[in-house]
Amino acid sequence: MQFYNSEYIWILSDDDLLRDDAIANVLEILENNKIDILFLTHSKIETLQTISLSGNQTHTNF
């Protein structure tokens, strides 16, 4: 395990997907409030479609 010197840590699992604005929203909450721990809720994605593009690239639609 590697250790990092950082102000924040966010633990994610291998099946977690973040919204495009997730990091910016969480940073805004952390920087504008004096909190030690932030617990986040989740959303369940019922359908996850992966579309193959040219080459090995993929694009995911939810």
C-alpha angles and dihedrals in degrees: 000000000000122000123216132196104228140140093231138028127196118192115209132176125229091258097048118115122195126212114241091253097042099103094045092048094049093046090051091053093047095046095046098046135051101235133144100199131024119197116197131204124226141223125220117230111212097188126032117180123188115201119199115229128190113306117356096323120118133193122206123212122191 
